[in-house]
């Protein structure tokens, strides 16, 4: 267990919920503003396959139409 975990133990995981959401939103914004290549790279880093990305993209364009 890290020193930080020891300092925060017993406070509950909801203590950092808002911070995690904020950091995740910033990452998503930077990724989206960096273009298609960055978006694909990000999704692959998250474990998405090319087939999953294509399927999600097709689903999105079907709901927008």
N, CA and C atoms as a LAMMPS dump frame, in Angstrom:
ITEM: TIMESTEP
0
ITEM: NUMBER OF ATOMS
195
ITEM: BOX BOUNDS ff ff ff
-5.0000000000000000e+02 5.0000000000000000e+02
-5.0000000000000000e+02 5.0000000000000000e+02
-5.0000000000000000e+02 5.0000000000000000e+02
ITEM: ATOMS id mol type element x y z
1 1 1 N 0.847 -1.168 0
2 1 2 C 0 0 0
3 1 3 C 0.899 1.24 0
4 2 1 N 0.542 2.195 -0.842
5 2 2 C 1.356 3.41 -0.938
6 2 3 C 1.131 4.324 0.264
7 3 1 N 2.042 5.261 0.427
8 3 2 C 1.936 6.243 1.507
9 3 3 C 0.649 7.054 1.363
10 4 1 N 0.316 7.409 0.136
11 4 2 C -0.908 8.175 -0.109
12 4 3 C -2.14 7.364 0.273
13 5 1 N -2.163 6.084 -0.12
14 5 2 C -3.294 5.224 0.244
15 5 3 C -3.433 5.119 1.757
16 6 1 N -2.325 5.007 2.45
17 6 2 C -2.37 4.926 3.912
18 6 3 C -2.94 6.201 4.521
19 7 1 N -2.607 7.345 3.934
20 7 2 C -3.12 8.614 4.444
21 7 3 C -4.618 8.773 4.189
22 8 1 N -5.111 8.153 3.12
23 8 2 C -6.519 8.309 2.747
24 8 3 C -7.397 7.151 3.204
25 9 1 N -6.798 6.096 3.754
26 9 2 C -7.55 4.903 4.138
27 9 3 C -8.65 5.263 5.136
28 10 1 N -9.786 4.649 4.943
29 10 2 C -10.914 4.864 5.831
30 10 3 C -11.803 6.031 5.429
31 11 1 N -11.397 6.778 4.439
32 11 2 C -12.198 7.93 4.017
33 11 3 C -13.201 7.571 2.925
34 12 1 N -13.073 6.398 2.338
35 12 2 C -13.99 5.971 1.287
36 12 3 C -13.521 6.424 -0.086
37 13 1 N -13.834 5.608 -1.075
38 13 2 C -13.36 5.908 -2.426
39 13 3 C -14.094 7.098 -3.043
40 14 1 N -15.248 7.478 -2.488
41 14 2 C -15.973 8.62 -3.045
42 14 3 C -15.245 9.941 -2.802
43 15 1 N -14.234 9.916 -1.955
44 15 2 C -13.449 11.11 -1.656
45 15 3 C -12.841 11.714 -2.921
46 16 1 N -12.399 10.873 -3.833
47 16 2 C -11.714 11.339 -5.041
48 16 3 C -12.585 11.265 -6.291
49 17 1 N -13.865 10.916 -6.146
50 17 2 C -14.752 10.77 -7.304
51 17 3 C -14.748 11.997 -8.207
52 18 1 N -14.982 13.164 -7.639
53 18 2 C -15.06 14.383 -8.445
54 18 3 C -13.744 14.682 -9.152
55 19 1 N -12.639 14.452 -8.469
56 19 2 C -11.333 14.692 -9.08
57 19 3 C -11.106 13.76 -10.267
58 20 1 N -11.473 12.497 -10.118
59 20 2 C -11.309 11.53 -11.209
60 20 3 C -12.154 11.95 -12.409
61 21 1 N -13.401 12.366 -12.166
62 21 2 C -14.255 12.838 -13.261
63 21 3 C -13.643 14.062 -13.945
64 22 1 N -13.142 15.001 -13.168
65 22 2 C -12.558 16.223 -13.723
66 22 3 C -11.347 15.908 -14.596
67 23 1 N -10.462 15.071 -14.099
68 23 2 C -9.261 14.71 -14.857
69 23 3 C -9.64 13.936 -16.117
70 24 1 N -10.621 13.047 -16.013
71 24 2 C -11.071 12.272 -17.174
72 24 3 C -11.677 13.175 -18.238
73 25 1 N -12.468 14.157 -17.822
74 25 2 C -13.065 15.096 -18.772
75 25 3 C -11.991 15.921 -19.48
76 26 1 N -10.973 16.344 -18.746
77 26 2 C -9.871 17.097 -19.355
78 26 3 C -9.138 16.244 -20.384
79 27 1 N -8.904 14.984 -20.05
80 27 2 C -8.232 14.073 -20.975
81 27 3 C -9.076 13.87 -22.228
82 28 1 N -10.376 13.673 -22.058
83 28 2 C -11.271 13.487 -23.199
84 28 3 C -11.282 14.729 -24.088
85 29 1 N -11.318 15.889 -23.483
86 29 2 C -11.325 17.144 -24.241
87 29 3 C -10.04 17.298 -25.051
88 30 1 N -8.903 17.065 -24.425
89 30 2 C -7.616 17.166 -25.138
90 30 3 C -7.542 16.15 -26.271
91 31 1 N -8.009 14.936 -26.007
92 31 2 C -7.978 13.889 -27.028
93 31 3 C -8.864 14.268 -28.201
94 32 1 N -10.084 14.692 -27.925
95 32 2 C -11.011 15.059 -28.995
96 32 3 C -10.508 16.251 -29.798
97 33 1 N -9.872 17.205 -29.141
98 33 2 C -9.353 18.384 -29.838
99 33 3 C -8.093 18.087 -30.637
100 34 1 N -7.508 16.92 -30.439
101 34 2 C -6.272 16.552 -31.139
102 34 3 C -6.525 15.791 -32.431
103 35 1 N -7.78 15.531 -32.747
104 35 2 C -8.107 14.926 -34.03
105 35 3 C -8.351 13.425 -33.985
106 36 1 N -8.705 12.928 -35.169
107 36 2 C -9.103 11.531 -35.321
108 36 3 C -8 10.558 -34.92
109 37 1 N -6.769 10.841 -35.319
110 37 2 C -5.649 9.957 -34.99
111 37 3 C -5.504 9.805 -33.474
112 38 1 N -5.606 10.911 -32.756
113 38 2 C -5.496 10.878 -31.291
114 38 3 C -6.667 10.12 -30.672
115 39 1 N -7.852 10.281 -31.242
116 39 2 C -9.023 9.576 -30.728
117 39 3 C -8.87 8.062 -30.891
118 40 1 N -8.417 7.647 -32.069
119 40 2 C -8.215 6.217 -32.322
120 40 3 C -7.132 5.667 -31.399
121 41 1 N -6.036 6.388 -31.27
122 41 2 C -4.942 5.957 -30.388
123 41 3 C -5.444 5.813 -28.945
124 42 1 N -6.223 6.785 -28.481
125 42 2 C -6.777 6.74 -27.128
126 42 3 C -7.659 5.507 -26.948
127 43 1 N -8.565 5.27 -27.876
128 43 2 C -9.467 4.124 -27.748
129 43 3 C -8.697 2.807 -27.761
130 44 1 N -7.687 2.709 -28.608
131 44 2 C -6.849 1.502 -28.616
132 44 3 C -6.13 1.33 -27.28
133 45 1 N -5.645 2.42 -26.701
134 45 2 C -4.97 2.347 -25.399
135 45 3 C -5.923 1.889 -24.303
136 46 1 N -7.201 2.135 -24.494
137 46 2 C -8.205 1.711 -23.521
138 46 3 C -8.659 0.267 -23.762
139 47 1 N -8.054 -0.38 -24.768
140 47 2 C -8.345 -1.785 -25.015
141 47 3 C -9.389 -2.045 -26.088
142 48 1 N -9.829 -1.002 -26.769
143 48 2 C -10.812 -1.178 -27.832
144 48 3 C -10.126 -1.758 -29.064
145 49 1 N -10.817 -2.659 -29.741
146 49 2 C -10.32 -3.194 -31.006
147 49 3 C -10.789 -2.285 -32.137
148 50 1 N -10.157 -2.44 -33.301
149 50 2 C -10.585 -1.656 -34.461
150 50 3 C -12.041 -1.956 -34.802
151 51 1 N -12.433 -3.219 -34.682
152 51 2 C -13.82 -3.599 -34.974
153 51 3 C -14.793 -2.896 -34.025
154 52 1 N -14.441 -2.809 -32.759
155 52 2 C -15.309 -2.128 -31.789
156 52 3 C -15.411 -0.635 -32.091
157 53 1 N -14.293 -0.036 -32.475
158 53 2 C -14.291 1.391 -32.806
159 53 3 C -15.179 1.643 -34.017
160 54 1 N -15.027 0.818 -35.048
161 54 2 C -15.852 0.974 -36.25
162 54 3 C -17.332 0.787 -35.938
163 55 1 N -17.651 -0.217 -35.133
164 55 2 C -19.043 -0.466 -34.774
165 55 3 C -19.626 0.724 -34.006
166 56 1 N -18.874 1.266 -33.066
167 56 2 C -19.343 2.42 -32.298
168 56 3 C -19.511 3.641 -33.201
169 57 1 N -18.581 3.835 -34.135
170 57 2 C -18.672 4.965 -35.06
171 57 3 C -19.903 4.832 -35.946
172 58 1 N -20.175 3.628 -36.409
173 58 2 C -21.374 3.403 -37.233
174 58 3 C -22.643 3.649 -36.431
175 59 1 N -22.652 3.206 -35.187
176 59 2 C -23.818 3.42 -34.323
177 59 3 C -24.045 4.909 -34.091
178 60 1 N -22.962 5.66 -33.864
179 60 2 C -23.073 7.106 -33.649
180 60 3 C -23.622 7.807 -34.882
181 61 1 N -23.122 7.442 -36.064
182 61 2 C -23.599 8.121 -37.267
183 61 3 C -25.035 7.74 -37.583
184 62 1 N -25.468 6.556 -37.162
185 62 2 C -26.863 6.153 -37.371
186 62 3 C -27.796 6.959 -36.478
187 63 1 N -27.363 7.297 -35.264
188 63 2 C -28.219 8.06 -34.356
189 63 3 C -28.229 9.542 -34.706
190 64 1 N -27.168 10.012 -35.38
191 64 2 C -27.101 11.419 -35.764
192 64 3 C -27.956 11.676 -36.994
193 65 1 N -28.031 10.695 -37.885
194 65 2 C -28.772 10.854 -39.146
195 65 3 C -30.244 11.03 -38.941
